[in-house]
């Protein structure tokens, strides 16, 4: 039986007669989308301040608690009481956090064992004092080893530590066989952050000679006298040209890559300096005394991992200098016995494993702001020829992603969570998706690892399914989490680093869902299972953003095949438009929030995106208006709808010629 849809454009039809049942309405009608978008914009620029627990473990493409919390509140206004909120693509855990902070029960599931472990630890954070005590214990145990690994003396004579060790890759030309340093840019590093206005820097000529000079004017290399342009790039498009005239791809030299220490970042409580390393610092960093004991496993082929393999990285441990590997192993061992409380151990181990994202042969050095970037920033592996090894422990305020900083952040996260909930949550899991379905009962949270084609909940038990599904082929979660899963396996043998099958992500390199049809079929099965768990008055709400017409067609087809019908949609701000990966490109910065219910006879009063008179009508907003019109037909799509959607979206100005072709 086809549901009757009452268009909101006709006020007479919007009011049911006395003989008609009340039509279904979308909670999106209660959403203050302007206020929510502004809050989301602020949160996306500094997530750890607004939502501290997200720092517990690394994830990608997280949406904001501003949006998801507002969605939960809007639904709660029409369905009062304590809700059971289910997220079957839980990933970064923003939705579970937003729900537990409001006192609701949460069901969180993900195929990937890394977020499943992270969710369990994050939502089950113990009292802050317990974490503070564990951090102090680890610090006491590791202090002597940290001094031996990183202790140094600054130019002013004060004792300090090596905060970062910067290496350049060297390789042999395939033409003449000459080995050369492969600096990516003429400007290797400023000596002070860009905002200081101080132009003093470390520069490199095309022949690989490093020298000190001001970065605001040309300068001849003191060694070979070649003129150096400070803005020059030496490895454009991952190619490099030798003095003999031969141009190689960096991958052509992969078999001959070696790493040479060229700079160190030293710091004390009162000073910081970026300088040429002493002989003692070089010897200590590359000493044969560092003997890491564990094999992290082979890097599997894939859409993102292939770039590593092409450039000579074969196993996950190849991403780490031996000193970094040794110290990570030692700290992981200490974290595993720093407490008798299992929740403390889970959190402490995550802090150590999380620091492995700063891989010393892969992390990029920010030459303007003097900091390192995680190995998989920007949803890609950061292949670079100027890589930075951090001081794993950290200290004196330097170093992103260090163990000490992560442990301190855990304390802040626990404070935040306990202030919001008033207690330690009862967290069950991670269970496997093959576990028999049971009611939540007294549990505050249930975490499940495995495909959401099978949800471990009884039928008609969920008030609100609120989720954030993978966006077609935008982010390869399994590949990016590979090194973290490899390290986590050392702490927990139950965690696997095997290739994940059944991930709802298109990846032509691995054959995983190689076409939109397979992606659509899998999403359809998952949405159908989610619909099974919904109560009669329940809704399925999720946000989606994509420039690909194929992606939208796959989502609409999956929802239609799952027996769902559209109730409403709304546009909200989603991503930080100032992120490095989004600046200067036509990136998606808005999400379309989609609201659906199981198909049925009840009339529906659909909610459409509000007009935004005070907001510029950009190409992206126009594009999403077209998508919204198409989406609101889900549940009653007729033959030929796919061609219609493809034509309408692919001809839109927001879509580039390349995207139209695909």
Secondary structure, 3 states (H helix, E strand, C coil): CCCCEECCCCHHHHCCCCCCCCCEECHHHHCCHHHHHHHHHHHHCCHHHHCHHHHHCCCCCCCCHHHHHHHHHHHHHHCCCCCEEEECCCCCCHHHHHHHCCCCEEEEEECCHHHHHHHHHHHCCCCHHHHHHHHHHHHHHHHHHHHHHHEEECCCCCEEEEEEEEEEEEEECCCCCCEEECCCECEEEECCCHHHCCCEEEEECCCCCEEEEECCCCEECCCCCCEECCCCECCHHHEEECCCCCEEEHHHHHHHCEEEEEEEEEECCCCEEEECCCHHHHHHHCCCCCCCCCCCCECCCCCCCHHHHHCCCCEHHHHCCHHHHHHHHHHHHHHCCCCCCHHHHHHHHHHHHHHHHCCCCCCEEECCCCEEECCCHHHCCCCCCEEEEECCCCCCCCCCCCHHHHHHHHHHHHHHHHHHHCCCCCEEEEEECCCCCCCCCCCCEEEEECCCCCCCCCCCCEEEEEECCCCCCCCCHHHHCHHHHHHHHHHCCCCCCCCCCCCCCCECCCCECCCHHHHHHHHHHHHHHHHHHEEEEEEEEEEECCCCHHHHHHHHHHHHHCCEEEEEEEEEECCCCCCCCCCCCCCCCEEEEEEEEECCCCCEECECCCCCCCCCCCHHHHHHHHHHHHHCCCCCCCCCHHHHHHHHHHCCCCCCHHHHHC
